[in-house]
Amino acid sequence: MATGARLKNKVAVVTGAGEAFGRAIAVGYAREGASLFLHEFPDCEPQLRKTEASVKETGQRVVTGLHDITTAGPVEAMTRQIVREFGHVDILVNTTAGGWHGLFFDAKEEDWDRAIDRGLKAYFLTCQHIGKLMAQRGEGRIINLSSIVADLGSAGAIPWGAARGGVNAMSFAIAQCLGEYGINVTVLTRGASDHTDYTPEARATRLMRLPRGRLGGAEDVVGPAIFLATSDSDWVTGSVLYADGGYVRAAATDAEHRAKKVPYPKI
């Protein structure tokens, strides 16, 4: 059963719901009373079914759709499916990505195209089509998941970083376009995730940059995503909310100037 009511009677669409961050947000929304439409690309159906099962455990209504949302036709089909099932959309959360990691000179054109298509173009198309539904009702929330690579860059993930930087710039502009229709558009930026394949050296380097002293995970974006979906964030649009444990700001500080953990001063 749902454990909260902050999103009671709301309809939320989560794209890329088969991956960790989309799954965490979808389940978090369901626990707050929302009904869910979960999207995933056709090649990610097993992951989508896992998220669907997790949402069903909350007792909330869930509908799924497998669509390649990198072109307009499937996005239109998905939008029609959502209208048939729910009639409207209150919240859209985009989390899709075409991640690629490797050396700059090894990147292929198709790697670039996949990252931009899934990680940026898909956002544009869903914002446009579902934004129309929201505009007709005069209200809505669009939350676009991004990453700290949009701020810092990553030599090993240039196509993905370019897509995330585009998400940020595009979201700021869409917020200006849709504000007059009562639609808030925000960017939710995630930080360095806790991957089990990190070497001890890589983990230590990342931990050094995190004021909170730990790496993050998908659950760390759920609370911020709920906040951005509720009336508590009515005056928040065209901006970025960082759920990164302080990584972006700390990463800009030289090691010699980083805070050192010392005994708490006695009074």
Secondary structure, DSSP 8 states (H G I E B T S, - for coil): -----TTTT-EEEEETTTSHHHHHHHHHHHHTT-EEEEEE-GGGHHHHHHHHHHHHTTT--EEEEE--TTSHHHHHHHHHHHHHHHS--SEEEE-------S-GGG--HHHHHHHHIIIIIHHHHHHHHHHHHHHHHT-EEEEEEEETHHHH--TT-HHHHHHHHHHHHHHHHHHHHHGGGTEEEEEEEE--B--TT--HHHHHHHHHT-TTSS-B-GGGGHHHHHHHHSGGGTT--S-EEEESTTHHHHHTS-GGGS---------
